[in-house]
Amino acid sequence: MEIRVSPALAVTLVAPDDLKRFKTVVEFGSDRLEDLKTALKTAGEVESKDAVWISADWLKSESGLADNSEWASGFEGMLSYAAKHGWVRDGSPVMIRSHVEWPNEATAA
């Protein structure tokens, strides 16, 4: 499961059936952190350049699979796994911590 944020600040959920991976891919530079905060207002919130919190409700809604009992069971398993590692924040809504990748960032050689 991957959350993608485009340069135009569109947020989409990719591969919602892949419950073994969870990351956020930002398709612009980290110098636009305020833009990332704006883009994620509906889906979650930014903790830092390296981590964001994504709403479990948003993931269910965007997945298109929330009514599929097999997917729902797998999603609950993913939440349980994440909670064991401290990557779930209880509350309303429940939030899941995601690491952030910035593929357009220059990497040191």
C-alpha positions as MATLAB code, in Angstrom:
seq = 'MEIRVSPALAVTLVAPDDLKRFKTVVEFGSDRLEDLKTALKTAGEVESKDAVWISADWLKSESGLADNSEWASGFEGMLSYAAKHGWVRDGSPVMIRSHVEWPNEATAA';
ca = [
       0.000    0.000    0.000;
       1.424    3.306   -1.038;
       0.231    6.867   -0.677;
       1.433    9.045   -3.560;
       1.525   12.816   -3.485;
       1.923   14.480   -6.886;
       3.593   17.834   -7.615;
       0.043   19.202   -8.077;
      -0.711   18.014   -4.485;
      -3.075   15.221   -5.543;
      -3.061   12.367   -3.019;
      -3.797    8.858   -4.259;
      -3.694    5.398   -2.769;
      -1.779    2.889   -4.892;
      -1.899   -0.908   -4.490;
      -4.421   -0.950   -1.626;
      -4.444   -4.746   -1.744;
      -0.725   -4.894   -0.820;
      -0.986   -4.984    2.962;
       2.660   -5.959    3.469;
       4.109   -2.575    2.468;
       3.155    0.879    3.708;
       4.860    4.068    2.613;
       4.242    7.574    1.351;
       5.974    8.642   -1.854;
       6.203   12.385   -2.442;
       6.869   13.325   -6.058;
       8.427   16.712   -5.309;
      11.283   17.981   -3.167;
      11.339   18.107    0.623;
      11.839   21.863    0.375;
       8.042   21.890   -0.212;
       7.151   20.433    3.200;
       4.371   23.007    3.649;
       2.834   21.768    0.387;
       2.924   18.222    1.741;
       1.071   19.416    4.857;
      -1.560   21.033    2.630;
      -1.920   17.938    0.443;
      -2.367   15.576    3.387;
      -4.980   17.634    5.263;
      -7.721   15.149    4.377;
      -5.637   11.965    4.524;
      -3.513   12.657    7.580;
      -0.797   14.899    8.943;
       2.919   15.484    8.627;
       5.136   14.578   11.579;
       8.443   15.409    9.909;
      10.286   15.188    6.602;
      10.664   11.461    7.275;
       7.243   10.456    8.626;
       3.545   11.177    8.208;
       0.429    9.885    9.963;
      -2.313    8.567    7.684;
      -5.928    8.099    8.760;
      -7.070    4.468    8.805;
     -10.537    5.702    7.808;
      -9.070    7.510    4.788;
      -7.231    4.348    3.741;
     -10.413    2.285    4.003;
     -12.397    4.833    2.029;
      -9.801    5.270   -0.714;
      -9.095    1.543   -1.037;
     -12.482    0.720   -2.517;
     -12.090   -2.606   -0.702;
     -13.494   -1.848    2.751;
     -16.579   -3.997    2.068;
     -14.411   -6.987    1.116;
     -14.201   -9.153    4.255;
     -10.876  -10.710    3.265;
      -9.309   -7.287    2.696;
     -10.838   -5.906    5.916;
      -9.370   -8.802    7.885;
      -5.963   -8.256    6.288;
      -6.167   -4.519    6.992;
      -6.914   -5.185   10.660;
      -3.900   -7.533   10.702;
      -1.750   -4.756    9.241;
      -2.987   -2.372   11.950;
      -2.238   -4.938   14.644;
       1.290   -5.452   13.301;
       1.873   -1.694   13.111;
       0.551   -1.201   16.650;
       3.105   -3.683   18.015;
       5.835   -1.415   16.628;
       4.324    1.831   17.900;
       3.178    2.921   14.445;
      -0.502    3.359   15.350;
      -1.926    6.347   17.158;
      -5.297    5.635   18.719;
      -7.926    8.310   18.684;
     -10.478    9.626   16.296;
      -9.392    8.901   13.705;
      -6.927    6.073   14.226;
      -3.692    7.063   12.465;
      -0.930    4.876   11.012;
       2.652    6.106   10.796;
       4.180    5.962    7.341;
       7.760    6.604    6.345;
       8.223    9.116    3.542;
      10.240    8.633    0.385;
      11.322   11.581   -1.755;
      12.426    9.990   -5.051;
      13.148   13.376   -6.637;
      15.685   14.303   -3.973;
      19.308   14.310   -5.029;
      21.195   11.508   -3.319;
      24.802   11.699   -2.241;
      27.151    9.650   -4.405;
];
